[in-house]
């Protein structure tokens, strides 16, 4: 077991899942929170900034998943490591960005 490759796959999953809201918001022409906004991670960035940031995340995910070790889609441990990173950043993002977008409340 090579712990370094599983750590890389975990963070590859983090970057891959993080790319989704940024690319989708940007492609829809909507501003969204990004690390470049003020305050960082809370303020809104333009749709263009979000597309660029989203694709940076895709590139980082690609290198972490496919250039560290030999990622195998048929390997439960490889897929689990990547999926765990994606799942945990998705949960974190839901709670964090829900504060700003009304997603943490069941009432409108």
MDTraj code that builds the backbone (N, CA, C; nanometers):
import mdtraj as md
import numpy as np

residues = "UNK UNK UNK UNK UNK UNK UNK UNK UNK UNK UNK UNK UNK UNK UNK UNK UNK UNK UNK UNK UNK UNK UNK UNK UNK UNK UNK UNK UNK UNK UNK UNK UNK UNK UNK UNK UNK UNK UNK UNK UNK UNK UNK UNK UNK UNK UNK UNK UNK UNK UNK UNK UNK UNK UNK UNK UNK UNK UNK UNK UNK UNK UNK UNK UNK UNK UNK UNK UNK UNK UNK UNK UNK UNK UNK UNK UNK UNK UNK UNK UNK UNK UNK UNK UNK UNK UNK UNK UNK UNK UNK UNK UNK UNK UNK UNK UNK UNK UNK UNK UNK UNK UNK UNK UNK UNK UNK UNK".split()
xyz = np.array([
    [0.0848, -0.1192, 0.0000],
    [0.0000, 0.0000, 0.0000],
    [0.0887, 0.1247, 0.0000],
    [0.0652, 0.2099, -0.0942],
    [0.1422, 0.3328, -0.1064],
    [0.0552, 0.4485, -0.0591],
    [0.0784, 0.4929, 0.0638],
    [-0.0035, 0.5973, 0.1248],
    [-0.0007, 0.7270, 0.0441],
    [0.1130, 0.7619, -0.0130],
    [0.1244, 0.8871, -0.0884],
    [0.0279, 0.8903, -0.2065],
    [0.0108, 0.7775, -0.2758],
    [-0.0796, 0.7782, -0.3913],
    [-0.2242, 0.7952, -0.3464],
    [-0.2608, 0.7372, -0.2321],
    [-0.3983, 0.7536, -0.1829],
    [-0.4250, 0.8963, -0.1358],
    [-0.3249, 0.9588, -0.0787],
    [-0.3386, 1.1001, -0.0409],
    [-0.3550, 1.1856, -0.1663],
    [-0.2774, 1.1555, -0.2707],
    [-0.2899, 1.2289, -0.3972],
    [-0.4280, 1.2073, -0.4581],
    [-0.4786, 1.0841, -0.4559],
    [-0.6111, 1.0557, -0.5122],
    [-0.7199, 1.1269, -0.4316],
    [-0.7037, 1.1306, -0.2993],
    [-0.7994, 1.2010, -0.2131],
    [-0.8069, 1.3481, -0.2533],
    [-0.6926, 1.4133, -0.2630],
    [-0.6919, 1.5550, -0.2986],
    [-0.7289, 1.5762, -0.4451],
    [-0.7012, 1.4792, -0.5296],
    [-0.7499, 1.4849, -0.6666],
    [-0.9016, 1.4884, -0.6697],
    [-0.9648, 1.4071, -0.5850],
    [-1.1107, 1.4092, -0.5733],
    [-1.1615, 1.5420, -0.5202],
    [-1.0881, 1.6005, -0.4262],
    [-1.1242, 1.7321, -0.3730],
    [-1.1239, 1.8355, -0.4854],
    [-1.0160, 1.8401, -0.5610],
    [-1.0062, 1.9377, -0.6704],
    [-1.1107, 1.9126, -0.7784],
    [-1.1348, 1.7856, -0.8099],
    [-1.2325, 1.7526, -0.9131],
    [-1.3726, 1.7972, -0.8733],
    [-1.4135, 1.7663, -0.7510],
    [-1.5466, 1.8073, -0.7051],
    [-1.5563, 1.9586, -0.6915],
    [-1.4479, 2.0225, -0.6490],
    [-1.4491, 2.1682, -0.6341],
    [-1.4621, 2.2390, -0.7686],
    [-1.4186, 2.1752, -0.8746],
    [-1.4280, 2.2357, -1.0074],
    [-1.5730, 2.2526, -1.0520],
    [-1.6589, 2.1623, -1.0117],
    [-1.7961, 2.1588, -1.0636],
    [-1.8736, 2.2878, -1.0387],
    [-1.8880, 2.3353, -0.9133],
    [-1.9695, 2.4565, -0.8944],
    [-1.9107, 2.5798, -0.9613],
    [-1.7784, 2.5862, -0.9675],
    [-1.7154, 2.7033, -1.0287],
    [-1.7379, 2.7056, -1.1796],
    [-1.7181, 2.5919, -1.2439],
    [-1.7390, 2.5869, -1.3888],
    [-1.8859, 2.6075, -1.4231],
    [-1.9752, 2.5404, -1.3516],
    [-2.1178, 2.5516, -1.3823],
    [-2.1667, 2.6946, -1.3583],
    [-2.1326, 2.7534, -1.2438],
    [-2.1749, 2.8918, -1.2177],
    [-2.1204, 2.9859, -1.3237],
    [-1.9929, 2.9690, -1.3574],
    [-1.9324, 3.0544, -1.4591],
    [-1.9989, 3.0388, -1.5941],
    [-2.0271, 2.9152, -1.6342],
    [-2.0902, 2.8924, -1.7640],
    [-2.2327, 2.9457, -1.7688],
    [-2.2959, 2.9544, -1.6526],
    [-2.4312, 3.0104, -1.6459],
    [-2.4270, 3.1630, -1.6355],
    [-2.3064, 3.2191, -1.6289],
    [-2.2925, 3.3639, -1.6197],
    [-2.3210, 3.4191, -1.4819],
    [-2.3136, 3.3339, -1.3823],
    [-2.3445, 3.3767, -1.2459],
    [-2.2175, 3.3954, -1.1636],
    [-2.2142, 3.4973, -1.0800],
    [-2.1014, 3.5110, -0.9883],
    [-2.1111, 3.4026, -0.8809],
    [-1.9985, 3.3673, -0.8235],
    [-1.9954, 3.2655, -0.7183],
    [-1.8745, 3.2936, -0.6306],
    [-1.8781, 3.2446, -0.5080],
    [-1.7670, 3.2629, -0.4149],
    [-1.6427, 3.1939, -0.4712],
    [-1.5286, 3.2571, -0.4470],
    [-1.4009, 3.1958, -0.4863],
    [-1.2923, 3.2460, -0.3921],
    [-1.1752, 3.1852, -0.3977],
    [-1.0651, 3.2315, -0.3127],
    [-1.0157, 3.3712, -0.3487],
    [-1.0554, 3.4217, -0.4656],
    [-1.0059, 3.5511, -0.5121],
    [-1.0977, 3.6669, -0.4751],
    [-1.2125, 3.6356, -0.4181],
    [-1.3083, 3.7388, -0.3786],
    [-1.2651, 3.8021, -0.2463],
    [-1.3297, 3.9112, -0.2128],
    [-1.3051, 3.9758, -0.0831],
    [-1.4359, 3.9782, -0.0065],
    [-1.4445, 3.9195, 0.1113],
    [-1.3431, 3.8351, 0.1731],
    [-1.3316, 3.7006, 0.1010],
    [-1.2132, 3.6447, 0.1063],
    [-1.1813, 3.5206, 0.0357],
    [-1.2767, 3.4080, 0.0747],
    [-1.3358, 3.3447, -0.0257],
    [-1.4267, 3.2332, -0.0006],
    [-1.5660, 3.2734, 0.0425],
    [-1.5890, 3.4022, 0.0573],
    [-1.7210, 3.4504, 0.0998],
    [-1.7800, 3.5482, -0.0019],
    [-1.6976, 3.6393, -0.0495],
    [-1.7446, 3.7350, -0.1490],
    [-1.7605, 3.6681, -0.2845],
    [-1.8224, 3.7389, -0.3766],
    [-1.8476, 3.6831, -0.5091],
    [-1.7381, 3.7206, -0.6073],
    [-1.7064, 3.6265, -0.6953],
    [-1.6155, 3.6513, -0.8071],
    [-1.6954, 3.6426, -0.9361],
    [-1.6444, 3.7037, -1.0398],
    [-1.7144, 3.7050, -1.1681],
    [-1.7247, 3.5641, -1.2265],
    [-1.8135, 3.5503, -1.3220],
    [-1.8302, 3.4213, -1.3887],
    [-1.7017, 3.3806, -1.4601],
    [-1.6300, 3.4756, -1.5169],
    [-1.5047, 3.4451, -1.5862],
    [-1.3998, 3.3925, -1.4887],
    [-1.3855, 3.4577, -1.3758],
    [-1.2911, 3.4111, -1.2737],
    [-1.3272, 3.2696, -1.2301],
    [-1.4554, 3.2410, -1.2151],
    [-1.4968, 3.1082, -1.1720],
    [-1.4679, 3.0008, -1.2761],
    [-1.4843, 3.0319, -1.4039],
    [-1.4497, 2.9340, -1.5078],
    [-1.2996, 2.9053, -1.5039],
    [-1.2195, 3.0091, -1.4930],
    [-1.0734, 2.9913, -1.4872],
    [-1.0346, 2.9099, -1.3642],
    [-1.0906, 2.9443, -1.2484],
    [-1.0605, 2.8725, -1.1244],
    [-1.1080, 2.7268, -1.1337],
    [-1.2238, 2.7048, -1.1921],
    [-1.2754, 2.5690, -1.2081],
    [-1.1847, 2.4842, -1.2949],
    [-1.1371, 2.5396, -1.4060],
    [-1.0491, 2.4621, -1.4927],
    [-0.9117, 2.4414, -1.4311],
    [-0.8666, 2.5358, -1.3494],
    [-0.7434, 2.5124, -1.2735],
    [-0.7614, 2.3912, -1.1828],
    [-0.8772, 2.3799, -1.1192],
    [-0.9063, 2.2654, -1.0325],
    [-0.9082, 2.1346, -1.1113],
    [-0.9630, 2.1363, -1.2325],
    [-0.9636, 2.0163, -1.3175],
    [-0.8199, 1.9742, -1.3505],
    [-0.7364, 2.0699, -1.3838],
    [-0.5964, 2.0394, -1.4171],
    [-0.5233, 1.9829, -1.2952],
    [-0.5436, 2.0439, -1.1785],
    [-0.4808, 1.9928, -1.0562],
    [-0.5288, 1.8508, -1.0274],
    [-0.6589, 1.8258, -1.0439],
    [-0.7137, 1.6914, -1.0212],
    [-0.6508, 1.5916, -1.1173],
    [-0.6387, 1.6290, -1.2424],
    [-0.5793, 1.5412, -1.3431],
    [-0.4381, 1.4979, -1.3023],
    [-0.3559, 1.5946, -1.2638],
    [-0.2188, 1.5598, -1.2273],
    [-0.2137, 1.4760, -1.1002],
    [-0.2973, 1.5067, -1.0017],
    [-0.2963, 1.4291, -0.8782],
    [-0.3496, 1.2865, -0.8982],
    [-0.4481, 1.2704, -0.9840],
    [-0.5090, 1.1385, -1.0026],
    [-0.4312, 1.0532, -1.1021],
    [-0.3871, 1.1115, -1.2121],
    [-0.3298, 1.0305, -1.3190],
    [-0.1777, 1.0358, -1.3305],
    [-0.1131, 1.1210, -1.2510],
    [0.0326, 1.1284, -1.2588],
    [0.1010, 1.0945, -1.1277],
    [0.0257, 1.0508, -1.0289],
    [0.0829, 1.0005, -0.9042],
    [0.0350, 0.8565, -0.8926],
    [0.1251, 0.7646, -0.9012],
    [0.0854, 0.6243, -0.8997],
    [0.0191, 0.5878, -1.0314],
    [-0.0516, 0.4770, -1.0306],
    [-0.1238, 0.4297, -1.1486],
    [-0.2695, 0.4126, -1.1085],
    [-0.3501, 0.5160, -1.1298],
    [-0.4905, 0.5122, -1.0891],
    [-0.5634, 0.4058, -1.1694],
    [-0.6400, 0.3218, -1.0987],
    [-0.7146, 0.2130, -1.1617],
    [-0.8616, 0.2244, -1.1228],
    [-0.9466, 0.2533, -1.2207],
    [-1.0911, 0.2659, -1.1948],
    [-1.1523, 0.1358, -1.1420],
    [-1.0820, 0.0231, -1.1594],
    [-1.1320, -0.1059, -1.1109],
    [-1.0821, -0.1379, -0.9711],
    [-0.9976, -0.0523, -0.9171],
    [-0.9444, -0.0711, -0.7822],
    [-1.0336, 0.0012, -0.6824],
    [-1.0951, -0.0755, -0.5962],
    [-1.1851, -0.0166, -0.4956],
    [-1.1121, 0.0858, -0.4097],
    [-0.9889, 0.0574, -0.3702],
    [-0.9174, 0.1507, -0.2827],
    [-0.8814, 0.2803, -0.3555],
    [-0.8454, 0.2711, -0.4840],
    [-0.8155, 0.3930, -0.5597],
    [-0.9399, 0.4800, -0.5733],
    [-1.0501, 0.4183, -0.6132],
    [-1.1755, 0.4922, -0.6331],
    [-1.2281, 0.5445, -0.4999],
    [-1.2147, 0.4661, -0.3934],
    [-1.2609, 0.5108, -0.2619],
    [-1.1833, 0.6338, -0.2158],
    [-1.0513, 0.6333, -0.2344],
    [-0.9697, 0.7480, -0.1920],
    [-1.0128, 0.8742, -0.2658],
    [-1.0303, 0.8637, -0.3979],
    [-1.0737, 0.9797, -0.4757],
    [-1.2158, 1.0205, -0.4376],
    [-1.3037, 0.9240, -0.4250],
    [-1.4432, 0.9527, -0.3900],
    [-1.4579, 1.0130, -0.2521],
    [-1.3752, 0.9692, -0.1580],
    [-1.3809, 1.0254, -0.0224],
    [-1.3457, 1.1739, -0.0247],
    [-1.2442, 1.2100, -0.1011],
    [-1.2075, 1.3514, -0.1129],
    [-1.3196, 1.4324, -0.1752],
    [-1.3798, 1.3783, -0.2815],
    [-1.4901, 1.4483, -0.3484],
    [-1.6096, 1.4623, -0.2557],
    [-1.6428, 1.3561, -0.1846],
    [-1.7585, 1.3570, -0.0939],
    [-1.7394, 1.4568, 0.0197],
    [-1.6212, 1.4562, 0.0802],
    [-1.5987, 1.5450, 0.1947],
    [-1.5961, 1.6920, 0.1547],
    [-1.5367, 1.7252, 0.0393],
    [-1.5391, 1.8659, -0.0029],
    [-1.6809, 1.9061, -0.0417],
    [-1.7593, 1.8126, -0.0951],
    [-1.8982, 1.8430, -0.1299],
    [-1.9791, 1.8741, -0.0039],
    [-1.9606, 1.7950, 0.1011],
    [-2.0307, 1.8227, 0.2273],
    [-1.9870, 1.9563, 0.2867],
    [-1.8570, 1.9798, 0.2879],
    [-1.8063, 2.1059, 0.3399],
    [-1.8636, 2.2234, 0.2607],
    [-1.8598, 2.2124, 0.1281],
    [-1.9088, 2.3210, 0.0420],
    [-2.0569, 2.3463, 0.0631],
    [-2.1345, 2.2393, 0.0788],
    [-2.2783, 2.2544, 0.1010],
    [-2.3048, 2.3363, 0.2271],
    [-2.2333, 2.3072, 0.3336],
    [-2.2528, 2.3807, 0.4588],
    [-2.1975, 2.5231, 0.4484],
    [-2.0763, 2.5356, 0.3949],
    [-2.0121, 2.6674, 0.3896],
    [-2.0871, 2.7627, 0.2974],
    [-2.1128, 2.7214, 0.1740],
    [-2.1777, 2.8101, 0.0782],
    [-2.3272, 2.8193, 0.1016],
    [-2.3830, 2.7233, 0.1740],
    [-2.5240, 2.7307, 0.2110],
    [-2.5533, 2.8517, 0.2982],
    [-2.4531, 2.8970, 0.3745],
    [-2.4693, 3.0171, 0.4572],
    [-2.4983, 3.1392, 0.3710],
    [-2.4397, 3.1428, 0.2530],
    [-2.4513, 3.2602, 0.1671],
    [-2.5618, 3.2478, 0.0634],
    [-2.6016, 3.1261, 0.0319],
    [-2.6973, 3.1031, -0.0759],
    [-2.8291, 3.0440, -0.0284],
    [-2.8506, 3.0392, 0.1020],
    [-2.9784, 2.9909, 0.1555],
    [-2.9958, 2.8410, 0.1546],
    [-2.8886, 2.7662, 0.1359],
    [-2.9005, 2.6200, 0.1268],
    [-2.9009, 2.5463, 0.2587],
    [-2.8797, 2.6138, 0.3704],
    [-2.8772, 2.5454, 0.5000],
    [-3.0117, 2.5489, 0.5711],
    [-3.1091, 2.6148, 0.5115],
    [-3.2398, 2.6264, 0.5742],
    [-3.3433, 2.5547, 0.4898],
    [-3.4371, 2.4900, 0.5552],
    [-3.5443, 2.4221, 0.4815],
    [-3.6568, 2.5188, 0.4446],
    [-3.6572, 2.6352, 0.5038],
    [-3.7618, 2.7336, 0.4717],
    [-3.7051, 2.8354, 0.3734],
    [-3.7874, 2.8804, 0.2796],
    [-3.7394, 2.9772, 0.1792],
    [-3.7125, 3.1135, 0.2390],
])
top = md.Topology()
chain = top.add_chain()
for i, resn in enumerate(residues, 1):
    res = top.add_residue(resn, chain, resSeq=i)
    for name in ("N", "CA", "C"):
        top.add_atom(name, md.element.get_by_symbol(name[0]), res)
traj = md.Trajectory(xyz[None], top)
